[in-house]
Amino acid sequence: MNWSRPMIEVLAAESTPTCVVSRWGNPLRAEDFVVLDAAVDAALEAAGQEGKASAVFVFESMPFPKNWDAIKSDTSFVRHEYSQLARVAYVGDVKWIDIKIAALGWTTRPDDRTFASTELDAAIAWARGGAD
């Protein structure tokens, strides 16, 4: 594991002004949420009144917070930014993502979707407003 790189990385090449695509590693650190928060805030602002901002979270592994500060940052992100997104796609090992959603259902919405690691392009298209 490369500890010097951010554990949450916004993938600029795949992102658009209203759709943030990010890759998540382990362990999640509080400082990793700063960049993600800013990117999602910018997408929400770009979406304006229509509220059509979205996100794609690409998980390399099951993300776990490193410490209490990371848990607080994650919770703050869920309450403030995530809750305002129109669509969220989760990409990775679908089995554990479904388990996470079942265990932490209060942090997700029924219309969020999961995609296998091989379906990144489909996840991005769906998050940007493609067909269900």
Contacts in CASP RR format, 6 or more apart in sequence:
PFRMAT RR
TARGET T0000
AUTHOR 0000-0000-0000
METHOD contacts of the structure
MODEL  1
MNWSRPMIEVLAAESTPTCVVSRWGNPLRAEDFVVLDAAVDAALEAAGQE
GKASAVFVFESMPFPKNWDAIKSDTSFVRHEYSQLARVAYVGDVKWIDIK
IAALGWTTRPDDRTFASTELDAAIAWARGGAD
1 26 0 8 1.000
6 31 0 8 1.000
6 32 0 8 1.000
6 35 0 8 1.000
7 24 0 8 1.000
7 25 0 8 1.000
7 26 0 8 1.000
7 27 0 8 1.000
7 28 0 8 1.000
7 29 0 8 1.000
7 32 0 8 1.000
7 63 0 8 1.000
8 22 0 8 1.000
8 23 0 8 1.000
8 24 0 8 1.000
8 25 0 8 1.000
8 28 0 8 1.000
8 32 0 8 1.000
8 33 0 8 1.000
8 35 0 8 1.000
8 36 0 8 1.000
9 22 0 8 1.000
9 23 0 8 1.000
9 35 0 8 1.000
10 20 0 8 1.000
10 21 0 8 1.000
10 22 0 8 1.000
10 35 0 8 1.000
10 36 0 8 1.000
10 39 0 8 1.000
11 21 0 8 1.000
11 22 0 8 1.000
11 23 0 8 1.000
11 58 0 8 1.000
14 21 0 8 1.000
14 56 0 8 1.000
14 120 0 8 1.000
14 124 0 8 1.000
15 21 0 8 1.000
15 39 0 8 1.000
16 128 0 8 1.000
17 42 0 8 1.000
17 43 0 8 1.000
17 46 0 8 1.000
18 43 0 8 1.000
18 46 0 8 1.000
18 47 0 8 1.000
18 52 0 8 1.000
18 53 0 8 1.000
18 54 0 8 1.000
18 128 0 8 1.000
19 43 0 8 1.000
19 53 0 8 1.000
19 54 0 8 1.000
19 55 0 8 1.000
19 56 0 8 1.000
19 124 0 8 1.000
19 127 0 8 1.000
19 128 0 8 1.000
20 36 0 8 1.000
20 39 0 8 1.000
20 40 0 8 1.000
20 43 0 8 1.000
20 53 0 8 1.000
20 54 0 8 1.000
20 55 0 8 1.000
20 56 0 8 1.000
21 55 0 8 1.000
21 56 0 8 1.000
21 58 0 8 1.000
21 124 0 8 1.000
21 127 0 8 1.000
22 36 0 8 1.000
22 39 0 8 1.000
22 55 0 8 1.000
22 56 0 8 1.000
22 57 0 8 1.000
22 58 0 8 1.000
23 58 0 8 1.000
23 59 0 8 1.000
23 60 0 8 1.000
24 57 0 8 1.000
24 58 0 8 1.000
24 59 0 8 1.000
24 60 0 8 1.000
24 63 0 8 1.000
25 59 0 8 1.000
25 60 0 8 1.000
25 61 0 8 1.000
25 63 0 8 1.000
26 60 0 8 1.000
26 61 0 8 1.000
26 62 0 8 1.000
26 63 0 8 1.000
26 64 0 8 1.000
27 63 0 8 1.000
27 64 0 8 1.000
27 65 0 8 1.000
27 66 0 8 1.000
27 70 0 8 1.000
28 63 0 8 1.000
28 64 0 8 1.000
28 65 0 8 1.000
28 66 0 8 1.000
28 70 0 8 1.000
28 73 0 8 1.000
28 74 0 8 1.000
29 66 0 8 1.000
29 67 0 8 1.000
29 69 0 8 1.000
29 70 0 8 1.000
30 67 0 8 1.000
30 69 0 8 1.000
30 70 0 8 1.000
30 72 0 8 1.000
30 73 0 8 1.000
32 70 0 8 1.000
32 73 0 8 1.000
33 70 0 8 1.000
33 73 0 8 1.000
33 74 0 8 1.000
33 76 0 8 1.000
33 77 0 8 1.000
36 77 0 8 1.000
36 81 0 8 1.000
37 76 0 8 1.000
37 77 0 8 1.000
37 80 0 8 1.000
37 81 0 8 1.000
40 53 0 8 1.000
40 55 0 8 1.000
40 77 0 8 1.000
40 81 0 8 1.000
40 82 0 8 1.000
40 85 0 8 1.000
41 81 0 8 1.000
43 53 0 8 1.000
43 54 0 8 1.000
43 55 0 8 1.000
44 51 0 8 1.000
44 53 0 8 1.000
44 81 0 8 1.000
44 84 0 8 1.000
44 85 0 8 1.000
46 53 0 8 1.000
47 53 0 8 1.000
47 86 0 8 1.000
51 84 0 8 1.000
51 86 0 8 1.000
52 86 0 8 1.000
52 129 0 8 1.000
53 84 0 8 1.000
53 85 0 8 1.000
53 86 0 8 1.000
54 85 0 8 1.000
54 86 0 8 1.000
54 87 0 8 1.000
54 88 0 8 1.000
54 89 0 8 1.000
54 127 0 8 1.000
54 128 0 8 1.000
54 129 0 8 1.000
55 82 0 8 1.000
55 85 0 8 1.000
55 87 0 8 1.000
55 88 0 8 1.000
55 89 0 8 1.000
55 127 0 8 1.000
56 88 0 8 1.000
56 89 0 8 1.000
56 91 0 8 1.000
56 120 0 8 1.000
56 123 0 8 1.000
56 124 0 8 1.000
56 127 0 8 1.000
57 88 0 8 1.000
57 89 0 8 1.000
57 90 0 8 1.000
57 91 0 8 1.000
58 91 0 8 1.000
58 92 0 8 1.000
58 120 0 8 1.000
59 90 0 8 1.000
59 91 0 8 1.000
59 92 0 8 1.000
59 93 0 8 1.000
59 97 0 8 1.000
62 93 0 8 1.000
62 96 0 8 1.000
62 100 0 8 1.000
65 71 0 8 1.000
65 74 0 8 1.000
78 107 0 8 1.000
82 88 0 8 1.000
82 107 0 8 1.000
87 111 0 8 1.000
87 112 0 8 1.000
87 113 0 8 1.000
87 126 0 8 1.000
87 127 0 8 1.000
87 129 0 8 1.000
88 108 0 8 1.000
88 109 0 8 1.000
88 112 0 8 1.000
88 113 0 8 1.000
88 127 0 8 1.000
89 112 0 8 1.000
89 113 0 8 1.000
89 114 0 8 1.000
89 115 0 8 1.000
89 123 0 8 1.000
89 124 0 8 1.000
89 126 0 8 1.000
89 127 0 8 1.000
90 97 0 8 1.000
90 101 0 8 1.000
90 112 0 8 1.000
90 113 0 8 1.000
90 114 0 8 1.000
90 115 0 8 1.000
90 123 0 8 1.000
91 114 0 8 1.000
91 115 0 8 1.000
91 116 0 8 1.000
91 117 0 8 1.000
91 119 0 8 1.000
91 120 0 8 1.000
91 123 0 8 1.000
92 114 0 8 1.000
92 115 0 8 1.000
92 116 0 8 1.000
92 117 0 8 1.000
93 116 0 8 1.000
93 117 0 8 1.000
94 114 0 8 1.000
94 115 0 8 1.000
94 116 0 8 1.000
97 114 0 8 1.000
98 114 0 8 1.000
101 108 0 8 1.000
101 112 0 8 1.000
101 114 0 8 1.000
113 123 0 8 1.000
113 126 0 8 1.000
115 122 0 8 1.000
115 123 0 8 1.000
115 126 0 8 1.000
126 132 0 8 1.000
END
